């Protein structure tokens, strides 16, 4: 019996991660620390997981997240 997650489990895991980013039950969105532009105040682990999935996609292991996947970061202001 394999200890590696099945493709269905990986997809579900990615889906759960995206749900926790886009619709967090607790209301804790990924957020930038007030008064900063590049320090996360909440959601560091989820952001790290998203970046790891995007990096894997760059290496040919697409799991539902790329660098172009739109997410909301509370308090982030796009610089011009």
NORLIN-V573063 format. One record per pair of residues at least 24 apart in sequence whose C-alpha atoms are under 10 Angstrom apart, sorted by the first residue. I is the first residue (numbers start at 1). J is the second residue. If there is no record, write none. Layout:
# NORLIN-V573063
i->[I & I]
j->[J & J]
This chain:
# NORLIN-V573063
i->[7 & 10 & 10 & 11 & 11 & 13 & 14 & 14 & 14 & 14 & 14 & 14 & 15 & 15 & 15 & 17 & 17 & 17 & 17 & 18 & 18 & 18 & 18 & 18 & 18 & 18 & 20 & 21 & 21 & 21 & 21 & 21 & 21 & 22 & 22 & 22 & 22 & 23 & 28 & 29 & 29 & 29 & 29 & 29 & 30 & 30 & 30 & 30 & 30 & 30 & 31 & 31 & 31 & 31 & 31 & 32 & 32 & 32 & 32 & 32 & 33 & 33 & 33 & 34 & 34 & 34 & 35 & 36 & 36 & 36 & 37 & 37 & 37 & 37 & 37 & 38 & 38 & 39 & 40 & 40 & 40 & 40 & 41 & 41 & 42 & 42 & 43 & 47 & 47]
j->[63 & 63 & 64 & 63 & 64 & 63 & 49 & 50 & 53 & 63 & 64 & 65 & 63 & 64 & 65 & 46 & 47 & 49 & 50 & 46 & 49 & 50 & 64 & 65 & 69 & 71 & 46 & 46 & 47 & 50 & 71 & 72 & 73 & 70 & 71 & 72 & 73 & 72 & 74 & 71 & 72 & 73 & 74 & 75 & 71 & 72 & 73 & 74 & 75 & 76 & 72 & 73 & 74 & 75 & 76 & 73 & 74 & 75 & 76 & 77 & 74 & 75 & 76 & 74 & 75 & 76 & 75 & 75 & 76 & 77 & 75 & 76 & 77 & 78 & 79 & 76 & 77 & 76 & 73 & 74 & 75 & 76 & 74 & 75 & 73 & 74 & 73 & 71 & 73]
